[in-house]
Amino acid sequence: GTPRGSEAKPEGQSSKLIRYRGFRPPVHFIYQAPGGDHHQPGARGGRSMASEKDAALAPVPNDNPTIFDKIIKKEIPSTVVYEDEKVLAFRDINPQAPTHIVIIPKVKDGLTGLSKAEERHVEILGCLLYAAKVIAKQEGLEDGYRIVINDGPSGCQSVYHIHVHLLGGRQMNWPPG
């Protein structure tokens, strides 16, 4: 298929993520203020490193549906920048660089994280990285970019559906962690 993008929601329209049984969105997708009000991240100045760590330590790694499954089904809006038969890519709602894209496989197939990869996942892992290269070019990242896969609680993984972060548009630092 042909990659396609989609338009962002008009300014002023926001989406509220609602908790359902067995589903806890990570902190970088939703913020619940004292008193129960829900805000998109960034509404109170973004997230801290401590909240990132807390988000990674909160979920229990399993194969249950994640927020990414709802994004794939278009039940939760996202700004899609690339889509083909196997891969979906969208802008992170709390970017850590001028360009911050999340790239996911449309079918999880037990691939909750890189440490869970099996030989049957080799093709989709290649598709994710190739999509990152295509998207980087599409986004004008000629000077370079960073690819990140967080794996497990110590790797700060907060959504257990393998995903690649494409970061660019600024000079990256080393070491990254």
N, C-alpha and C positions, 0 to 999 in steps of 0.2 A: 504494500500500500504506500500511498504518498504521505509523507509527514505533513501535519497540519497544525496550525496554532489556533488559538481562540482569543477572543477579546476579553479584557478584564471587565469586571462588573463596573457599572457607572459609579462615579464618585458619590459618596454618601450612602451607598447601599452596603450594608454589612450583613454577614451571616452569623447566626448563632449556632454553635454546635451543642447538641443536646446529648446528655449522657443516656445511654441505654444499658440494660442489664449486661454486665460482663465487659463493658467498654469504658476505658478511661483514657481520654485523649491526653497526649503529652503536653507539657507546659508550653511548648513552642507553637501549639495550635490553638490554645484557649487559655484564658486567664480568668479566674473567678475572684472577684473582689470581695472584701468583707461585706456581708449582707446579701450575697448571692448574685450580684450583678455580674454579667459576663462581658468581657471586653476582648477585642482582638489584641494580640501581643503588640507591644509598642505604644499602646495607649497610655501607659504609665512609665514610659522611658525605656522600654525593651526589657530583655531578660538578663539576669546576671549569670556568671559562671556557676554560682551555687545553685541557681534554679535549673541550669542545664544538668548538673550532676544529680540533683533531686529527681528530675524528670527521668533520667536514665536508670536510677535506682528504684523508682516506683513500679514500673510494669514488671510483670512476671513473664519471662520468655515463654511463649507458647504459640500454637498455630491458629489461635482464634482470630476472627476478623479484626482488622485494624482500621484506623482512620484512612489509610491509603486504599483499602478496599472500597470505602464509601466514595473516595475521590474517583477511583476507576469507574464506579457505577454512576458517576455524575450526581450522587446524592448530596455531596458537599461541593460547593463551587471552588474552582481553582483557576489560576491563570496558566493555561496550557501553552507551552512553547514548542512542543514536539510530541507527535504521536504516530506510531506505526502499529502493525499487528501485535507486536510483543511488548512494546515499551511505551510508557507515558512519562512525560516530563513537564514539570510545572514550577513556577516561581515559589520559593520559600516565602512564607508570609512574615517571617522575621529574619530578613537577610543579614548575613554576617560579612558580606562583601557587596560592592555595587551590583555584581551579577551573582546570584545564588539560586541555582536550579536544583531541584530534587528529581532524580531519575529512578523510576521503579519498573519492575516487570509487572505486566498486567495479570499474570498468573503466578501466585506465590509458590505453589508446588512444594511446600515444606521448607522453602528457602527463607527462613526467618532472619538469618544473618549469615555472614560469610563463613563462619565456623561450622555451619550446618550444610555447606555445599557438598554435593556428591557429584559423581561423574556425569549423571544425567543433567546437571545444571551448567555444564561447561558452555553450552551454546548461549543460554540466556545471559550468563556473566559476560561473555564476549559482546553480546548485543547491547548490554548496558554501557560498556566502555566505548563501543563504536558510536552509540548514540551521543555520549558525552563529547566525543570529538566533533561530530556533526553539529551539535548544539553550540559548542564553543565557537566554531566558525560562523554559524548563523548569528551569534551574539557579538561578533567582532572582537574576539579575544585573541588576536594575532600575537600579542606579546607574551602570552602564556596564561596558564590557569592552574588550579589545584583540583584534584579529584580526592574525595574523602569517603571512606566507608567506615562507619563506627560499628564495632562488633561487641556485643555483650555489655553488661553493666559497667565494667572497668573501662571499656572503650566508649562510654557515654552514649550507647545506643538507646533511643527512647521509643522507637517504633519497630516492632518485631515483624517486619516485612522488608527484606533486604532493599536497600536504596543507596544510591550514589549521590553525593553532593558535588556539584560543579560550582566552584568559586572562582571569580575573576574580576577584572576591572580595577585592580589595585595591586601594589607590590605586596606579595606575601612575605611572611617572616619565617625564619628557621631557628630553632626547631618549632614545629607547629603545636606541640602539646604543652 
